[in-house]
Amino acid sequence: MAACASVSAGLVTYLVRMRHRNGGLVGTSALLCVFVLALAIGTIGQMLSESTGGGIFILVEMVTAVIAFVVGIAVWPMIPRLIGQPTRQEANEANALLMEGQEANRKLIAQLSDLNRDLESRVAWRTAELETVRHRFEVALEGSDISVLELDADLVFTWVHNPPEPLTEDDILGRQPAELLLPAEAAEFMNIGRRVLAGSKAERFEISLTLGGRQRWFEGFIEPLRTDGSVGGILAAAIDISRYKEHEREMRDILRELTHRSKNLLAVVQGIARQSVEGSPEAAAFLAPFGSRLLALSAAHELLVQNGWRGIPLDEVVTRAWADVEGTMAIRVEIDGPRVLLGPDVAQNVMLGAHELVAAAAAAEQPPERVLVSWALLPDGGFRLDWRMFGTSSIKVSGFGQRLLRTVLPVVLGGEVTTLGISDAGFAYGVRGRIGPQLHLIQRPA
């Protein structure tokens, strides 16, 4: 009984100490469990055989047997873990693997440290480079007429560099254009911004703004700002072109004054010619067409001034030529062709040529019923102009007109005459030219 109790106590102590460990001694654990179970079974058998006597000893043996039995049952489920306890060799091998893992971890940490230092170095270099670019950007814009502004999706100013005078950064940030500009000006600017936000496409602009009580002109572009693939605002770059606009206005005033003086000079020439031919019937017949040609040249100068001396659209030349000659109101005129801009030199000669054709139609005994003036740009880089007057066979072009249409215009246009004279359908004039600086297609705004 004492041995059974001792073994039970020893097993309990062993189990308590080993409760946080896996495995154990296979043979010892199995023998102890078998021994305890045998003692328990023997004790219970003795208890049953001597149940008629024994007193307190029987009770003690019963308790000891129960304890041994309970301990045996408790030990039995732990046998697999005791079996799994590693041997010394296995423990040494596991320790060696652990040391190798620690060494690999140390190498990995060293590599990560090197990568971190390299990354920090690159970040520092990039930061310095960005700072240099920012400094150059600020130096380039400092004192210039270029303003850069950033607005969020609600069209509130969030950043500005080099604000236009007299506005300051504090005046602009946190506000909308409607708080800084006149209503019509703010609406125009915000409409451009909304289009850029909606279409995600940059847009150029030229706008007039009233700042500090003075009208200013700005030209620039607005482009979308993307964040994580979506448009979250806009960036506007505006160049103050007020002085250039003022210069253009002054040039227009000068050109208008020159045109006025040119007209006066042409009027003086007409007056001198008129006074010179008084009393000479033959010279008087020369004076009328001469004066009308001077008026046609004056009209060309006037249109050139209106267009900033950049040139005249061909349709405006034809329309003005018909409007300036009397006796053509009953003639139906059709104009067909793309928007073509004639340079100053070409425009003046084409105006004179158109005047000769219109004057011939007005002076004809049988005026044309219909006139078709058409032109086209050819695939080979050429240009074709056709002037057809239908329902007439009595149109005659004067000697000056013949030389102008047959010789001067082809040279100016860089081509040749294809038709000049009466046909079965009426009168026809055709000329070919070349597309170039003095004759090109007017690009329509996108």
C-alpha positions in Angstrom: 0.0 0.0 0.0 2.8 2.4 0.9 4.6 1.6 -2.4 1.4 2.2 -4.3 1.0 5.6 -2.6 4.6 6.5 -3.2 4.4 5.6 -6.9 1.2 7.6 -7.2 2.7 10.6 -5.6 5.8 10.4 -7.7 3.8 10.2 -10.9 1.6 13.2 -9.9 4.8 15.2 -9.2 6.2 14.2 -12.6 3.1 15.1 -14.4 2.9 18.5 -12.7 6.5 19.3 -13.6 6.1 18.0 -17.2 2.8 19.7 -18.0 4.4 22.5 -20.1 6.7 20.1 -22.1 6.0 17.8 -24.9 7.2 14.2 -24.9 8.8 12.0 -22.2 10.6 8.7 -21.6 8.7 6.1 -23.4 9.8 3.0 -21.4 9.6 4.5 -18.0 6.2 6.1 -18.5 4.7 2.9 -19.9 6.1 0.7 -17.1 4.9 3.1 -14.4 1.5 3.1 -15.8 1.3 -0.7 -16.0 2.7 -1.0 -12.5 0.2 1.5 -11.1 -2.7 -0.2 -12.8 -1.5 -3.7 -11.6 -1.3 -2.4 -8.0 -4.7 -0.8 -8.2 -6.2 -4.0 -9.6 -4.4 -6.2 -6.9 -5.4 -3.9 -4.1 -9.0 -3.9 -5.2 -9.0 -7.7 -5.4 -7.5 -7.9 -1.9 -10.1 -5.5 -0.6 -12.9 -7.6 -2.0 -11.5 -10.8 -0.6 -11.1 -9.4 2.9 -14.2 -7.3 3.0 -15.3 -9.0 6.1 -12.4 -7.6 8.2 -9.3 -5.5 8.3 -10.8 -2.2 9.5 -8.8 0.9 8.8 -6.2 -0.9 6.7 -8.9 -2.0 4.3 -10.0 1.6 3.9 -6.4 2.8 3.4 -5.8 0.2 0.8 -9.0 1.1 -1.0 -8.0 4.8 -1.1 -4.5 3.9 -2.3 -5.9 1.8 -5.0 -8.3 4.5 -6.1 -5.4 7.0 -6.2 -3.2 4.7 -8.2 -6.0 4.0 -10.6 -6.8 7.7 -11.1 -3.1 8.5 -11.6 -2.8 5.7 -14.2 -5.8 7.0 -16.1 -4.3 10.5 -16.0 -0.9 9.3 -17.3 -2.3 7.2 -20.1 -3.4 10.0 -22.4 0.0 11.7 -22.1 1.9 8.6 -23.4 1.9 9.9 -27.0 3.4 13.2 -26.0 6.0 11.4 -23.8 6.8 9.2 -26.8 7.3 12.3 -29.0 10.0 13.8 -26.7 13.2 14.2 -28.8 16.4 12.4 -28.1 19.6 14.1 -27.3 20.8 13.7 -30.9 17.5 15.2 -32.2 17.8 18.1 -29.8 21.4 18.8 -31.0 20.2 18.7 -34.6 17.3 21.0 -33.9 19.7 23.4 -32.0 22.0 23.4 -35.0 19.2 24.3 -37.3 18.1 27.0 -35.0 21.6 28.4 -35.0 21.7 28.3 -38.8 18.3 30.2 -38.9 19.6 32.8 -36.5 22.7 33.3 -38.8 20.4 33.6 -41.8 18.3 36.1 -40.0 21.4 38.1 -39.1 22.4 38.2 -42.7 18.9 39.2 -43.8 18.8 42.0 -41.2 22.2 43.2 -42.5 20.9 43.1 -46.1 17.8 45.0 -45.1 19.9 47.5 -43.3 22.0 48.1 -46.4 18.8 48.4 -48.5 17.4 50.9 -46.0 20.5 53.0 -46.2 20.5 52.9 -50.0 16.8 53.8 -50.0 17.4 56.7 -47.6 20.2 57.9 -49.8 18.1 57.8 -52.9 15.2 59.6 -51.2 17.6 62.2 -50.0 19.0 62.6 -53.5 15.5 62.8 -55.0 14.5 65.3 -52.4 17.5 67.5 -53.2 16.8 67.2 -56.9 13.1 68.2 -56.4 14.2 71.1 -54.3 16.6 72.2 -57.1 13.8 71.9 -59.6 11.5 73.9 -57.4 14.1 76.6 -56.9 14.6 76.8 -60.6 10.9 77.0 -61.2 10.5 79.8 -58.7 13.5 81.7 -60.1 12.1 81.3 -63.7 8.7 82.7 -62.7 10.0 85.3 -60.3 9.3 88.7 -61.8 7.6 87.2 -64.8 4.1 87.6 -66.1 3.3 84.0 -65.5 1.0 82.9 -62.7 0.3 79.3 -61.7 -2.8 78.4 -59.7 -4.3 75.1 -58.4 -8.0 74.6 -57.7 -9.8 71.6 -56.2 -12.9 69.9 -57.6 -15.1 72.6 -56.1 -13.0 75.3 -57.9 -11.5 76.7 -54.7 -8.0 78.0 -54.9 -5.6 75.7 -52.9 -2.2 76.9 -54.1 -0.8 79.8 -56.1 2.6 80.9 -57.2 3.4 84.4 -58.5 -0.2 85.7 -58.2 -1.2 88.5 -60.7 -0.9 92.0 -59.3 -2.5 93.5 -57.2 -3.7 90.2 -55.7 -1.7 88.4 -53.1 -1.5 84.8 -52.0 -3.7 85.5 -49.0 -6.3 87.2 -51.2 -6.6 84.1 -53.4 -6.2 80.9 -51.2 -9.4 79.4 -49.9 -11.6 81.4 -52.3 -13.5 80.8 -55.5 -13.1 82.9 -58.7 -16.6 84.4 -58.0 -15.2 86.0 -54.9 -12.3 87.7 -56.7 -13.7 88.6 -60.2 -16.6 90.3 -61.8 -19.6 87.9 -62.2 -19.3 87.5 -66.0 -15.5 87.0 -65.8 -15.8 84.5 -63.0 -18.5 82.6 -64.9 -16.3 82.4 -68.0 -13.3 81.1 -66.0 -15.3 78.6 -64.0 -17.0 77.3 -67.2 -13.6 76.5 -68.6 -12.6 74.8 -65.3 -15.8 72.7 -65.2 -15.2 71.5 -68.8 -11.7 70.4 -67.9 -12.9 68.6 -64.8 -15.7 66.9 -66.8 -13.7 66.0 -69.9 -10.3 65.3 -68.2 -8.7 67.1 -71.1 -6.5 70.3 -71.0 -7.9 73.4 -72.6 -6.3 76.7 -73.7 -7.9 80.0 -73.0 -7.6 83.8 -73.5 -9.6 85.8 -71.1 -10.1 89.4 -70.0 -10.2 90.0 -66.2 -10.6 93.2 -64.2 -8.1 93.3 -61.4 -7.5 96.4 -59.3 -10.0 98.4 -61.4 -7.9 97.8 -64.6 -8.7 95.4 -67.4 -6.0 92.8 -67.9 -5.7 90.1 -70.5 -4.4 86.6 -69.8 -3.6 83.7 -72.0 -2.7 80.2 -70.9 -4.0 76.7 -70.3 -5.9 74.6 -67.7 -5.2 70.9 -67.3 -6.7 68.3 -64.9 -4.9 67.1 -61.8 -5.2 63.4 -61.3 -5.1 61.6 -57.9 -5.3 57.7 -57.9 -6.5 57.7 -61.4 -9.4 60.2 -60.9 -9.5 64.0 -61.5 -9.4 65.8 -58.2 -8.7 69.4 -59.4 -7.2 71.6 -62.0 -3.9 73.4 -62.6 -4.0 76.8 -64.4 -1.0 78.6 -65.9 -1.8 82.1 -67.0 0.4 84.6 -68.8 -0.4 88.3 -68.5 -0.5 89.5 -72.2 -2.0 92.9 -71.4 0.9 94.9 -72.8 0.8 92.8 -76.0 -2.9 93.5 -76.3 -2.2 97.2 -75.7 0.4 97.1 -78.4 -2.0 95.4 -80.8 -4.6 98.1 -80.1 -2.0 100.8 -80.8 -1.0 99.0 -84.0 -4.6 98.8 -85.1 -5.0 102.5 -84.4 -1.9 103.3 -86.5 -3.1 101.0 -89.3 -6.5 102.7 -89.3 -4.8 106.0 -89.5 -2.6 104.8 -92.3 -5.6 103.5 -94.1 -7.4 106.8 -93.7 -4.5 108.6 -95.0 -4.1 106.1 -97.9 -7.7 106.7 -98.8 -7.2 110.4 -98.7 -4.1 110.0 -100.9 -6.1 107.9 -103.4 -8.8 110.5 -103.4 -6.1 113.1 -104.1 -4.8 111.0 -107.0 -8.4 110.6 -108.4 -8.9 114.4 -108.1 -5.6 115.1 -109.9 -6.6 112.6 -112.6 -10.1 114.1 -112.9 -8.7 117.6 -113.2 -6.1 116.5 -115.7 -8.6 114.9 -118.1 -11.0 117.8 -118.2 -11.8 118.7 -121.8 -10.4 115.4 -123.2 -13.2 112.9 -124.0 -10.7 110.1 -124.6 -9.1 110.7 -121.2 -12.5 110.9 -119.5 -13.3 107.3 -120.7 -10.1 106.2 -118.9 -10.9 108.0 -115.6 -14.0 105.9 -114.5 -12.3 102.5 -114.5 -9.1 104.0 -113.1 -11.0 105.4 -110.2 -12.9 102.2 -109.5 -9.6 100.3 -109.4 -8.2 102.7 -106.9 -11.4 102.1 -104.8 -10.8 98.4 -105.1 -7.3 98.7 -103.9 -8.5 101.0 -101.0 -11.0 98.3 -100.0 -8.3 95.7 -99.9 -6.3 97.9 -97.6 -9.3 98.4 -95.4 -9.9 94.7 -95.0 -6.2 94.1 -94.3 -6.3 96.6 -91.5 -9.4 95.0 -90.0 -7.6 91.6 -90.0 -4.4 93.0 -88.5 -2.6 93.0 -91.8 -2.4 89.2 -91.6 -4.4 88.7 -94.7 -8.0 88.5 -95.9 -10.3 85.4 -96.2 -11.0 84.8 -99.9 -14.8 84.8 -99.3 -14.6 88.3 -97.9 -12.6 89.5 -101.0 -15.3 88.1 -103.3 -18.2 89.5 -101.3 -16.6 93.0 -101.0 -15.8 93.1 -104.8 -19.5 92.5 -105.6 -20.7 95.0 -103.0 -18.5 97.8 -104.3 -19.6 97.8 -108.0 -22.9 99.3 -108.9 -25.4 97.5 -111.2 -24.9 94.0 -109.8 -27.8 93.8 -107.3 -29.9 91.7 -109.7 -27.2 89.1 -110.2 -27.4 86.0 -108.1 -24.0 85.2 -106.7 -23.0 81.9 -105.1 -19.8 81.3 -103.2 -18.5 77.9 -102.5 -15.1 76.9 -100.9 -13.3 76.3 -97.7 -12.0 79.1 -95.5 -8.8 80.2 -97.2 -6.7 83.1 -96.0 -4.9 85.2 -98.6 -1.7 87.0 -97.6 -1.5 90.8 -98.0 0.3 90.6 -101.4 -2.0 88.0 -102.8 -5.1 89.6 -101.3 -4.6 93.0 -103.0 -4.1 91.4 -106.5 -7.0 89.0 -106.1 -9.2 92.0 -105.0 -8.2 93.8 -108.2 -8.8 90.7 -110.3 -12.2 90.2 -108.7 -13.1 93.8 -109.3 -12.2 93.5 -113.1 -14.6 90.4 -113.4 -17.4 92.1 -111.4 -17.0 95.3 -113.4 -17.1 93.3 -116.7 -20.3 91.6 -115.5 -22.0 94.9 -114.6 -21.0 96.5 -117.9 -22.1 93.6 -120.1 -25.0 94.2 -122.5 -26.5 90.9 -121.3 -25.6 90.6 -117.6 -25.2 87.0 -116.2 -28.2 85.4 -114.6 -26.1 83.5 -112.0 -22.5 83.6 -110.9 -20.7 80.8 -109.2 -17.3 81.5 -107.5 -15.7 78.3 -106.2 -12.3 77.2 -105.0 -10.7 74.1 -103.5 -7.5 72.9 -102.1 -6.1 70.0 -104.2 -4.5 66.8 -102.8 -1.1 67.6 -104.5 -0.8 70.9 -102.5 -2.4 73.0 -105.2 -5.2 75.5 -105.2 -8.0 76.0 -107.8 -10.1 79.1 -108.3 -13.1 79.1 -110.8 -15.2 82.1 -111.6 -18.2 81.2 -113.8 -20.9 83.5 -115.0 -23.9 81.8 -116.6 -26.5 83.0 -119.1 -24.3 85.6 -120.9 -22.2 85.9 -124.0 -21.4 89.6 -124.0 -18.8 89.9 -121.2 -15.6 91.6 -122.2 -12.6 92.1 -120.0 -10.5 95.2 -120.6 -6.9 95.2 -121.7 -5.7 96.0 -118.1 -8.0 93.3 -116.8 -6.8 90.8 -119.3 -3.1 91.4 -118.3 -4.0 91.2 -114.6 -6.0 88.0 -114.9 -3.8 86.3 -117.4 -0.3 87.3 -116.2 -0.2 88.9 -112.8 -2.6 86.6 -110.8 -0.9 83.3 -111.9 2.5 84.7 -110.9 1.2 85.8 -107.5 -0.6 82.5 -106.9 2.4 80.5 -108.2 0.3 78.7 -110.9 -1.3 79.2 -114.3 -4.5 80.2 -116.0 -6.7 77.3 -117.0 -9.7 79.2 -118.5 -10.4 82.8 -119.6 -13.2 83.6 -122.0 -16.7 82.8 -123.3 -18.0 79.3 -123.5 -21.3 77.7 -124.3 -22.5 78.1 -120.7 -21.2 81.7 -120.4 -18.0 83.3 -119.2 -15.4 81.4 -117.3 -12.1 82.2 -115.6 -10.0 79.6 -113.9 -6.6 79.7 -112.3 -4.4 77.3 -110.3 -2.0 78.2 -107.6 0.1 76.7 -104.8 -0.7 76.5 -101.1 1.9 78.4 -99.1 2.5 81.3 -96.7 0.5 83.7 -98.8 -2.4 81.2 -99.4 -3.4 78.6 -96.8 -6.4 77.1 -95.1 -7.8 78.8 -92.0 -7.7 76.4 -89.1 -10.9 76.4 -87.2 -10.7 76.2 -83.4 -11.2 72.7 -82.0 
